[in-house]
Amino acid sequence: MTRIVVTGAAGFIGSNIIAGLNARGLDDIIAVDDLTQGDKFRNLADLRIADYVDAGTFYTQFANGHYGQVEAVFHEGACSDTMEQNGQYMMDNNYTLTINLFQACQKRGARLLYASSAATYGGSDTFREEPAFEHPLNVYGYSKLLVDQRLRRECGAHFERTKAGRTHQVVGFRYFNVYGPREQHKGRMASVAFHQFNQFRNEGKVKLFGEYGGYPAGGQMRDFVFVDDVVAVNLWFFDNPAQSGIYNLGSGRAQPFNDIAFSVVNTLRSESGQAALTLDEMVAQGLLEYVAFPDALRGKYQCYTQADLTSLRSTGCDHVFAGVQAGVSSYVQWMLKTYR
């Protein structure tokens, strides 16, 4: 039996990874999380796991060999609030804990697949996994970047597997704007698609930022990636233990926030038997509203992201990513069934 650990197991990506493992018939899974926010249990309730362990006790026990032979750790546990200002809290949760886990994995012979972030690029306009393009705009992005920098030192710039006797897979995934099922507990940090779905149902319209950063209203562009694609790439590396390194995990295509709104509104209209509208028609009918860009985000906001997938493709991973129209439509249909 292959024993697997998933940290952040009741969170967004962690619970989806467990669902992906379950779909393969894998259920000897130790789920690690902090359920202080109790409603996160919903993300685990329909999944098959072998055990649940509180994050406050797991890491020391794992380092001491308490869980026996573990094949791989999917480390999704972190503070993901990009607005969090407490740097000490952020570094303890995202940097120190991850490095300690890496060291424990090397000692215990477990592979480590961990969540990095596109926030490591910050104000850059090039999104390639190289130090020259890494300019985080907040302490969250810095905490993720420091993990990547430390592991480059530990494992070699390109994670050469023989350096210093390292033989166990280490993979960092720089997630771009992930959206999809099981993110409902994230509050303000949930995806644009989630918020727009709820806005439209509650208010009959969706809201986007107006003109900012040289981009027209709703025209700021991000690399939006469907969570099913994130899971698929994680599992591809799980299947290919010879591949180590830091890789972008996005669709490779920047799309404007307007595309999200277009897909959310038209999918909801379609489900209620109404005809699709153009973006201009949505604005004219008051279904799409642009609001002033908030002062609190000025200078701390990425107006454009697009994953460079050259490194990912060089591993042989040829996964085909969903575009916004297909991914958001699928997600909206899932939410309609789930939140009736």
Buried (B, 14 or more C-beta within 10 A) or exposed (E): EBBBBBBBBBBBBBBBBBBBBBEEEBBBBBBBBBBEEEEBEBBBEEBBBEEBBEBEEBBEEBBEEEBEEBBBBBBBBBBBBBEBEEEEBBBEBBBEBBBBBBEBBBEBEBBBBBBBBBBBBBBBEEBBBEEEBBBBBBBBBBBBBBBBBBBBEBBBEEBEBEEEEBEBBBBBBBBBBBBBBBBBBBEEBBBBBBBBBBBBEEEEBBBBBBBBBEBEBBBBBBBBBBBBBBBBBBBBBBEBBEBBBBBBBBBBBBBBBBBBBBBBBBBBBBEEEEEEBEBEEBBEEEBBBBEEBEEEBEEEBBBBBBBBBEBBEEBEBEBEBBBBBEBBBBBBBEBBEEEE
